[in-house]
């Protein structure tokens, strides 16, 4: 087998790449990753593509979306403290190799394998390819972010350090309606959600859910304006371009809040055949509980109506628990060349995992579901 890499996904046939994904996750597909490259979303922010490939003769049998990075921006697995420790000890942490989807804290495969191959062997080759690239380019490390369980097992077997965190996901328990979902919550949480939604209705706001392919140019411009406004309000940088979002219209879902015929808020989501992914939101005016309605409740209602099994609304946010989202562990894997730092970080991760176990117990203490629902989940 041949291990190699390419600096642009445009060099890889889309059908060949997608044949490796094994799922409908939109973020790992060729069109999403290629659109990031083609529509100026990566280079200004330090993501330099170096996608890892495995060939069996002339057939592509394995791949990983990979990037050289000179910073830790847009990753959502925070290693700033690691970089600072390296710097304080006179060791370079950047550049590093990142195996991930840019600006996307969503679970998915990172070691892509063709189904008609020995997937265990292909995963091993892809991991070795990453380690070889780190050595060849004298990088400090390699990092696999938001890995699927199968990939994580292979990475752990290869000796990588594992790191955990929690997101908050909603799971569909064959709900027939939003009211059916509410009936499974304890009375306090149920009443709070009904009160949240009533305030939005009383403000004269209605919700429209539109597929990206059906948005007109004015709606696109407004939705993109919301995206930019949110970043600027938080002193951030809007990294994704309007052209990128429009290129992904077939995967995009817009949730729009309407008041007196005008769009006053909106959320950008992506959709697979079984999961809705919340990504970005913004608003022109502040209304009570409108963020909860647009970003959480409307998404749950959409999933129930269309039979989707899961809603991943994005990173962080303990307040999501009160709205029916439960803590879900996310995992990453890390290879650090420097033995001293590797050992120190391994010890740190052991303490971090213990703290996360305690954190999980605290979160579950405030879970919103009636006991019978938890027993069934």
C-alpha positions in Angstrom: 0.0 0.0 0.0 1.1 3.5 -0.8 0.9 6.3 1.8 0.8 9.9 0.4 -0.9 13.2 0.8 -2.4 16.1 -1.3 -2.6 19.8 -0.7 -6.0 20.2 -2.2 -9.1 18.0 -2.2 -9.8 19.1 -5.8 -7.1 16.6 -6.7 -9.2 13.7 -5.5 -12.3 12.5 -7.4 -15.4 13.2 -5.3 -16.9 9.7 -5.8 -13.6 8.1 -4.7 -13.5 10.1 -1.5 -17.2 9.7 -0.7 -16.9 5.9 -1.2 -14.7 5.9 2.0 -17.0 7.9 4.3 -19.4 5.1 5.1 -22.0 7.5 6.4 -24.1 10.5 5.5 -22.3 12.9 7.8 -22.3 16.1 5.7 -19.0 17.5 7.1 -16.8 14.6 6.0 -18.1 14.6 2.4 -16.0 15.8 -0.5 -18.3 18.7 -1.3 -18.2 20.2 2.2 -14.4 19.9 2.6 -13.7 21.1 -0.9 -16.1 24.0 -0.6 -14.0 25.2 2.4 -11.0 25.2 0.2 -12.5 26.7 -2.9 -14.4 29.6 -1.2 -11.5 31.2 0.8 -12.5 29.8 4.3 -9.1 28.2 5.2 -6.0 29.9 4.2 -6.7 33.3 5.9 -7.0 31.4 9.2 -4.1 29.1 9.1 -5.6 25.8 7.8 -3.3 24.5 5.2 -4.7 21.3 3.6 -2.5 18.2 3.6 -5.0 15.3 3.3 -3.7 11.9 4.1 -4.3 9.1 1.6 -3.8 5.3 1.3 -3.7 3.6 -2.1 -3.9 -0.1 -2.9 -2.3 0.0 -6.3 -4.3 2.7 -8.1 -7.4 2.5 -5.9 -8.0 5.0 -3.0 -8.8 2.8 0.0 -8.2 5.2 2.9 -8.1 9.0 3.6 -8.1 11.5 6.4 -9.0 15.2 6.2 -5.8 16.8 7.5 -4.3 20.3 7.9 -1.1 21.9 8.9 -1.9 24.5 11.6 0.1 27.5 13.1 -2.6 28.2 15.7 -5.4 26.6 17.5 -8.3 28.7 16.1 -11.5 27.1 15.0 -10.8 23.6 16.6 -13.0 23.4 19.7 -10.6 21.1 21.4 -8.7 23.6 23.4 -4.9 23.1 23.6 -3.9 26.7 24.2 -2.5 25.7 27.6 -0.3 23.0 25.9 1.0 25.6 23.5 1.8 28.0 26.3 3.6 25.3 28.2 5.8 24.5 25.2 6.5 28.2 24.6 7.5 28.8 28.3 10.0 25.9 28.0 11.5 27.2 24.7 9.9 24.4 22.6 7.9 25.1 19.4 4.3 23.8 19.5 3.4 25.1 16.1 3.1 24.0 13.4 1.1 20.9 14.2 -1.0 18.4 12.2 -4.7 18.4 12.6 -7.0 15.6 11.5 -10.4 17.2 11.7 -13.1 19.2 10.0 -12.4 23.0 10.1 -14.6 25.1 12.4 -16.9 22.1 13.0 -17.2 20.5 16.5 -19.3 17.5 15.3 -18.6 13.8 15.8 -17.7 11.8 12.7 -15.2 9.5 11.1 -11.6 10.7 10.7 -10.0 7.5 9.5 -11.9 6.9 6.3 -11.8 3.4 4.9 -13.3 1.7 1.8 -15.8 -0.9 2.9 -14.3 -3.6 0.7 -11.0 -3.6 2.5 -9.5 -4.7 5.8 -10.5 -1.5 7.6 -8.3 -2.3 10.7 -5.3 -2.3 8.4 -6.3 0.9 6.6 -6.8 2.7 9.9 -3.4 1.6 11.0 -1.9 2.9 7.7 -3.6 6.3 8.1 -2.4 6.7 11.6 1.2 5.8 10.5 0.8 8.2 7.6 0.0 11.0 10.1 3.0 10.1 12.3 5.3 10.0 9.3 4.1 13.5 8.2 4.8 14.8 11.6 8.4 13.5 11.4 9.0 14.5 7.9 7.9 18.1 8.5 9.3 18.3 12.0 6.0 19.1 13.5 5.3 19.0 17.3 2.2 16.8 17.2 -0.8 15.3 15.5 -4.4 15.6 16.7 -7.5 13.7 15.7 -10.6 15.7 16.8 -14.2 14.6 17.4 -13.5 11.0 16.5 -16.0 8.2 15.9 -15.8 5.2 18.3 -14.2 2.9 15.7 -11.5 5.4 15.0 -10.9 6.1 18.6 -10.3 2.4 19.4 -7.7 2.3 16.6 -6.0 5.4 17.8 -5.9 4.2 21.4 -4.5 0.8 20.2 -1.8 2.8 18.4 -0.7 4.5 21.6 -2.3 7.9 21.1 -3.3 10.0 24.2 -7.1 10.3 24.5 -8.9 13.4 25.7 -12.6 13.8 26.5 -15.2 16.6 26.8 -19.0 16.9 26.8 -21.5 18.3 24.4 -25.2 18.3 24.8 -27.3 16.4 22.2 -31.0 15.7 21.9 -32.1 12.1 21.1 -35.4 11.2 19.5 -37.2 8.5 21.5 -39.8 7.9 18.7 -41.7 11.1 19.7 -44.9 11.6 17.8 -45.0 15.4 18.4 -43.3 18.2 20.4 -46.0 17.8 23.0 -45.2 14.1 23.3 -41.5 15.0 23.9 -42.6 17.6 26.5 -44.7 14.9 28.3 -41.4 13.0 29.1 -39.9 15.9 31.0 -40.5 16.6 34.6 -43.2 19.1 35.3 -41.0 22.1 36.1 -38.9 21.8 32.9 -42.1 21.2 30.8 -43.7 24.4 32.2 -40.6 26.4 31.6 -40.3 25.4 27.9 -44.0 26.1 27.4 -43.5 29.5 28.9 -40.4 30.2 26.7 -42.3 29.4 23.6 -45.4 31.4 24.6 -43.3 34.5 25.0 -42.1 34.2 21.4 -45.7 33.7 20.2 -46.9 36.6 22.3 -44.2 38.9 20.7 -45.9 38.2 17.3 -43.0 36.1 16.1 -43.4 33.1 13.8 -40.9 30.5 12.7 -40.2 29.4 9.2 -37.9 26.5 8.3 -36.5 26.6 4.8 -34.2 24.3 2.9 -31.1 26.1 1.7 -31.9 25.3 -2.0 -35.1 27.3 -1.6 -33.7 30.5 -0.1 -33.8 33.6 -2.2 -30.9 36.0 -2.4 -32.4 38.5 0.1 -32.8 35.6 2.6 -29.2 34.5 2.0 -27.9 38.0 2.6 -29.8 38.3 5.8 -28.8 34.9 7.1 -25.2 35.6 6.3 -25.5 39.0 8.0 -26.7 37.2 11.2 -23.7 34.9 11.0 -21.3 37.9 10.7 -23.0 39.9 13.5 -22.7 37.1 16.0 -19.0 36.8 15.5 -18.4 40.5 15.6 -20.4 40.9 18.8 -18.2 38.4 20.4 -15.0 39.9 19.0 -14.5 37.0 16.8 -13.9 36.6 13.1 -16.5 35.2 10.6 -14.4 32.6 8.8 -16.9 31.1 6.4 -18.0 33.0 3.3 -21.4 33.5 1.8 -20.2 31.6 -1.3 -19.3 28.6 0.9 -22.8 28.5 2.5 -24.5 28.8 -0.9 -22.3 26.0 -2.3 -23.7 23.8 0.5 -27.3 24.9 0.1 -28.4 21.3 -0.6 -27.3 20.3 2.9 -28.3 23.5 4.7 -31.4 24.2 6.7 -32.4 27.8 7.7 -34.6 28.4 10.7 -35.9 32.0 10.4 -37.8 34.1 13.0 -40.3 36.4 11.3 -41.8 39.6 12.9 -44.3 41.8 10.9 -43.0 40.3 7.7 -39.3 40.8 8.4 -36.6 38.3 9.3 -35.4 39.3 12.8 -33.3 36.2 13.6 -32.1 33.0 12.0 -30.1 29.9 12.5 -28.0 27.9 10.1 -28.1 24.1 10.4 -26.9 21.2 8.4 -28.7 17.9 7.9 -27.9 14.3 7.3 -30.3 11.4 6.8 -30.6 11.0 10.6 -29.1 14.0 12.3 -29.6 17.8 12.5 -26.5 19.9 13.2 -26.9 23.4 14.6 -24.1 25.6 13.6 -24.7 29.4 13.6 -27.3 31.9 14.7 -27.8 35.7 14.8 -30.4 38.3 15.3 -31.1 42.0 14.7 -33.2 42.6 17.8 -33.4 40.9 21.2 -36.6 39.2 22.1 -37.3 37.1 25.2 -36.3 33.4 24.7 -36.0 33.8 20.9 -32.5 32.2 20.9 -34.0 29.1 22.7 -36.8 28.9 20.2 -34.7 29.3 17.0 -31.7 27.3 18.1 -33.2 24.5 20.2 -37.0 24.1 20.2 -37.6 24.6 16.5 -34.7 22.1 15.8 -36.3 19.5 18.0 -39.7 20.0 16.4 -38.1 19.6 12.9 -36.4 16.4 14.0 -39.6 14.9 15.3 -41.6 15.9 12.2 -39.0 14.5 9.8 -37.9 11.4 11.8 -34.4 12.5 12.5 -32.8 10.6 15.4 -30.5 13.2 16.8 -29.9 17.0 17.1 -26.4 18.2 17.8 -26.7 21.9 18.4 -23.0 22.7 18.7 -20.3 22.9 21.4 -20.7 23.8 25.0 -23.8 25.1 26.8 -25.0 23.5 30.0 -28.2 25.5 29.7 -29.2 23.0 27.0 -29.9 20.3 29.6 -33.0 22.1 30.9 -34.3 22.0 27.3 -34.0 18.3 26.8 -30.4 17.9 25.6 -28.3 15.4 27.4 -24.5 15.3 28.0 -22.7 13.3 25.3 -19.0 12.5 25.6 -16.8 13.6 22.7 -13.3 12.3 22.3 -10.0 13.3 20.6 -6.6 11.6 20.2 -3.2 13.2 20.3 0.4 12.2 19.4 3.1 14.4 20.8 6.7 13.9 19.7 8.4 15.4 22.7 8.6 12.6 25.3 8.7 14.9 28.3 5.6 16.8 27.3 3.9 13.6 26.2 4.3 12.1 29.7 3.3 15.4 31.4 0.2 15.7 29.2 -0.7 12.1 29.8 -0.7 12.7 33.6 -2.7 15.9 33.1 -5.3 14.0 31.0 -5.7 11.4 33.8 -6.7 14.2 36.2 -8.9 15.9 33.6 -10.8 12.6 33.0 -11.4 12.2 36.7 -12.7 15.8 36.9 -15.0 15.1 33.8 -16.4 12.0 35.5 -17.4 14.2 38.5 -18.8 16.9 36.1 -20.9 14.3 34.3 -22.5 13.2 37.6 -23.3 16.8 38.4 -24.9 17.3 35.0 -27.0 14.2 35.4 -28.2 15.5 38.7 -30.0 18.2 36.8 -31.3 16.1 34.0 -34.9 17.2 32.8 -36.5 13.8 32.1 -38.8 11.8 34.2 -37.1 8.6 35.5 -39.1 6.4 33.2 -37.7 8.2 30.1 -34.1 7.7 31.4 -34.7 4.0 31.9 -35.9 3.7 28.3 -33.0 5.7 26.8 
